[in-house]
Amino acid sequence: MEKKALFCYGTLQSPLVMKAVTGQSYDGREAILSNWARFRVQGSEYPGIIRKEEASVTGKVYWGLDEATMSQLDEFEGDKYERVVVEVSLADGTKTDAWAYAIKDECKKLLSDDPWDFDRFMQYGLEKFIHWFVEDRRDLFDRGDL
């Protein structure tokens, strides 16, 4: 089974959120995705990315995800996102391909004009996000995926 790399630019940058979704811990490395921009989804504590020249998105790359884990992440991300292959730059200057979840074209209208910030999320949004994750996505728990 081939292992995959995943670039996370939103809530999954938090090891707590990543473990809650996948049931596993992963070591990640800081990375930058060029020519994409990140905005908060309206009425939420999470972001979406869209292609945008001259913009960049910071995030974290996790390696070693198997297909079963990617399927869990597909379920978590839902039908507003699609998995795309992107090229990210690591701190040492090397580039690597990874999966990323981009907002689907037909869902771009759900994005606000507000840039999304990970530090702000950790300070102000994590508790609200966890409540949403546990209460509104209970189906993930009920099916035994977590």
C-alpha positions as CSV (number, residue, x, y, z in Angstrom):
1,M,0.0,0.0,0.0
2,E,1.5,3.3,-1.1
3,K,1.9,6.0,1.6
4,K,0.9,9.5,0.9
5,A,1.9,13.0,1.9
6,L,-0.7,15.6,2.9
7,F,-0.3,19.4,3.1
8,C,-2.5,20.8,5.8
9,Y,-3.2,24.5,5.9
10,G,-6.1,24.7,8.3
11,T,-7.3,23.0,11.4
12,L,-5.4,19.8,10.6
13,Q,-2.1,21.6,11.4
14,S,-3.0,21.0,15.0
15,P,-1.7,17.6,16.1
16,L,-4.8,17.4,18.4
17,V,-7.2,17.8,15.5
18,M,-5.2,15.5,13.2
19,K,-5.2,12.7,15.8
20,A,-8.9,13.2,16.6
21,V,-9.7,12.8,12.9
22,T,-7.3,9.9,12.0
23,G,-6.8,8.2,15.3
24,Q,-3.0,8.5,14.7
25,S,-0.2,10.9,15.5
26,Y,2.0,12.2,12.7
27,D,5.1,14.3,12.7
28,G,4.8,17.2,10.3
29,R,7.1,19.8,8.8
30,E,6.4,23.4,8.1
31,A,5.8,24.1,4.4
32,I,4.6,26.9,2.0
33,L,2.2,26.5,-0.9
34,S,2.7,29.2,-3.5
35,N,0.1,30.7,-5.8
36,W,-2.8,29.7,-3.5
37,A,-4.7,31.8,-0.9
38,R,-6.5,30.8,2.3
39,F,-9.8,32.3,3.5
40,R,-12.1,31.5,6.3
41,V,-15.3,29.7,5.3
42,Q,-18.3,32.0,6.2
43,G,-19.8,31.2,9.6
44,S,-17.0,28.7,10.5
45,E,-13.7,28.3,12.3
46,Y,-12.0,26.6,9.3
47,P,-10.5,27.7,6.0
48,G,-10.5,26.8,2.3
49,I,-7.9,27.5,-0.3
50,I,-8.2,28.7,-3.9
51,R,-5.6,29.3,-6.6
52,K,-4.3,32.9,-6.6
53,E,-1.2,34.2,-8.3
54,E,1.4,35.9,-6.1
55,A,-0.2,34.6,-2.9
56,S,1.1,31.9,-0.5
57,V,-0.3,29.7,2.2
58,T,1.7,28.4,5.2
59,G,1.0,24.9,6.6
60,K,2.4,21.6,7.6
61,V,3.2,18.5,5.6
62,Y,2.5,15.1,7.1
63,W,4.0,11.9,5.5
64,G,3.1,8.3,5.7
65,L,-0.7,8.4,5.4
66,D,-2.2,5.2,4.0
67,E,-5.4,5.0,1.8
68,A,-7.6,4.2,4.8
69,T,-6.4,7.3,6.6
70,M,-6.9,9.4,3.4
71,S,-10.5,8.0,3.2
72,Q,-11.1,9.2,6.8
73,L,-9.8,12.6,5.9
74,D,-12.0,12.7,2.8
75,E,-15.0,12.0,5.0
76,F,-13.9,14.7,7.5
77,E,-13.4,17.3,4.7
78,G,-16.8,16.6,3.2
79,D,-18.2,17.3,-0.2
80,K,-17.2,21.0,-0.4
81,Y,-13.5,20.0,-0.8
82,E,-11.6,18.0,-3.4
83,R,-8.2,16.4,-3.0
84,V,-5.7,17.9,-5.4
85,V,-1.9,17.4,-5.8
86,V,0.2,20.5,-5.0
87,E,3.9,21.2,-4.8
88,V,5.0,22.7,-1.5
89,S,8.3,24.2,-0.4
90,L,9.9,23.0,2.8
91,A,12.1,25.2,5.1
92,D,15.3,23.8,3.6
93,G,14.3,24.8,0.1
94,T,13.3,21.4,-1.1
95,K,10.0,20.9,-2.9
96,T,7.7,17.9,-2.6
97,D,4.3,16.9,-4.0
98,A,1.5,16.3,-1.6
99,W,-2.2,16.1,-1.5
100,A,-4.2,19.1,-0.3
101,Y,-7.9,19.7,0.1
102,A,-9.0,22.7,-2.0
103,I,-12.5,24.2,-2.0
104,K,-14.4,23.0,-5.0
105,D,-15.1,25.7,-7.7
106,E,-18.8,25.5,-7.1
107,C,-18.3,26.2,-3.4
108,K,-16.0,29.2,-3.6
109,K,-18.9,31.5,-2.8
110,L,-18.8,30.0,0.7
111,L,-15.4,31.7,1.4
112,S,-15.4,35.0,3.2
113,D,-12.9,37.8,2.4
114,D,-11.3,37.1,5.8
115,P,-7.8,35.6,5.7
116,W,-7.6,32.6,8.0
117,D,-4.9,32.5,10.6
118,F,-3.8,29.3,12.4
119,D,-2.6,31.1,15.6
120,R,-5.9,33.0,15.9
121,F,-7.7,29.6,15.4
122,M,-5.7,28.0,18.2
123,Q,-6.4,30.9,20.5
124,Y,-10.0,31.7,19.7
125,G,-11.5,28.9,17.5
126,L,-10.2,25.6,18.7
127,E,-12.8,25.1,21.4
128,K,-15.6,26.0,19.1
129,F,-14.2,23.8,16.4
130,I,-13.9,20.8,18.7
131,H,-17.5,21.3,19.9
132,W,-18.6,21.4,16.2
133,F,-16.5,18.3,15.4
134,V,-17.9,16.3,18.3
135,E,-21.5,17.3,18.2
136,D,-22.2,18.0,14.6
137,R,-20.0,15.3,13.1
138,R,-21.0,12.6,15.6
139,D,-21.6,10.2,12.7
140,L,-17.8,9.8,12.5
141,F,-17.8,8.5,16.0
142,D,-21.0,6.5,15.7
143,R,-19.6,4.6,12.8
144,G,-16.5,3.7,14.8
145,D,-14.1,5.6,12.4
146,L,-12.4,7.3,15.3
